[in-house]
Amino acid sequence: VQLQASGGGLVQAGGSLRLSCAASGRTFSNYALGWFRQAPGKERDFVAGISRNGGSLEYADSVKGRFTISRDNNKNTVYLQMHSLKPEDTAVYYCAAEFTSLAFLILISQNEYDYWGQGTQVTVSS
């Protein structure tokens, strides 16, 4: 599956952005999906994950209550809605996908994902 992330940009602290990741090439609904981010000089970290049926969600503690992951299997797209953005949210955001037969599986380790988008830059100014 090929992934194309978009929606990043420059926003002031307290603002909102919605990232999108469009998939092509395989049956989208067979994949667990995740968002990760990598800030300059830091490792890539898990942000949010969603199961193939959308029934299970998981978030990093740092974004709980502010970010929402969702998917539209008809549009082959996964979203990350981000509210109340903080300067520490500044990073390159990556979407990831992994085939699974388990409807409610969420994957939180980047090592568990085989497919990655190219990343989209999010910059939050103070």
C-alpha positions in Angstrom: 0.0 0.0 0.0 1.2 3.5 -0.8 0.6 6.3 1.7 0.5 10.1 1.0 0.3 12.4 4.0 -0.8 16.0 3.7 -2.2 18.9 5.8 0.8 20.0 7.7 1.7 23.7 8.0 2.5 26.5 10.3 0.0 27.4 13.1 0.1 29.4 16.2 -0.1 27.8 19.6 -3.7 27.0 20.5 -4.6 26.5 16.9 -5.8 23.4 15.0 -4.8 21.4 12.0 -6.1 18.3 10.3 -3.7 15.9 8.7 -4.8 13.4 6.1 -3.2 10.3 4.8 -4.5 8.8 1.6 -3.8 5.2 0.7 -3.7 3.4 -2.6 -2.8 0.0 -3.9 -4.4 -2.4 -1.5 -7.6 -3.0 0.4 -7.5 -0.2 2.9 -9.8 -1.8 5.4 -7.4 -4.6 5.9 -4.8 -2.3 7.6 -4.3 -1.0 11.1 -3.1 2.5 10.9 -1.1 4.9 12.9 0.4 8.3 13.2 3.9 9.0 14.4 6.0 12.1 14.7 9.6 13.0 14.8 10.9 16.3 16.2 14.4 17.5 15.3 17.1 15.6 17.1 14.6 13.1 18.6 13.4 9.6 17.8 10.1 9.0 16.0 7.3 8.6 18.5 3.9 7.1 18.4 1.0 9.6 18.4 -2.2 7.7 17.7 -3.4 4.4 16.3 -6.6 3.0 15.0 -7.7 -0.5 14.3 -8.8 -1.7 10.8 -12.5 -1.5 11.7 -12.1 1.9 13.5 -13.4 0.4 16.7 -10.2 0.7 18.8 -8.2 3.8 19.3 -5.0 4.6 21.2 -3.2 7.8 21.9 0.1 8.9 23.4 -0.4 10.5 26.7 1.0 13.8 25.4 -1.9 14.2 22.9 -4.8 12.7 24.7 -7.8 15.0 24.7 -6.3 17.2 22.0 -5.8 14.9 19.0 -8.3 12.5 17.3 -7.5 9.8 14.9 -10.2 8.6 12.5 -10.5 6.7 9.2 -12.8 6.6 6.3 -12.5 3.2 4.6 -14.7 4.4 1.7 -12.2 7.2 1.0 -9.1 5.2 1.8 -8.0 7.9 4.2 -6.9 8.2 7.8 -7.1 11.6 9.6 -5.4 13.2 12.6 -7.4 16.1 13.9 -5.2 18.2 16.2 -6.5 20.9 18.5 -4.9 23.1 21.2 -1.6 22.7 19.5 1.6 23.4 21.5 5.1 24.3 20.3 6.2 20.9 21.5 3.9 19.3 18.9 6.3 20.7 16.2 7.5 17.7 14.2 7.3 15.8 11.0 4.2 13.7 11.2 4.1 10.3 9.5 1.3 7.9 8.8 1.8 4.2 8.8 -0.1 1.1 7.8 0.2 -2.6 8.6 -1.9 -5.5 7.2 -3.7 -7.5 9.9 -6.5 -10.0 10.1 -7.5 -8.8 13.5 -10.3 -6.2 13.4 -9.5 -4.5 16.7 -5.7 -4.6 16.7 -3.8 -1.4 17.4 -0.1 -1.2 16.8 1.9 1.3 18.7 5.5 0.4 17.8 7.0 1.8 14.6 8.7 -1.6 14.2 5.4 -3.2 13.6 4.5 -1.1 10.6 5.7 -2.0 7.1 4.2 0.9 5.1 5.0 4.6 5.7 4.0 7.9 4.2 6.5 10.5 3.3 5.8 12.8 6.3 4.3 16.2 6.6 5.8 19.1 8.6 3.8 20.6 11.5 5.2 23.7 13.0 3.6 25.4 16.0 4.7 28.9 16.9 4.5 30.3 20.4 
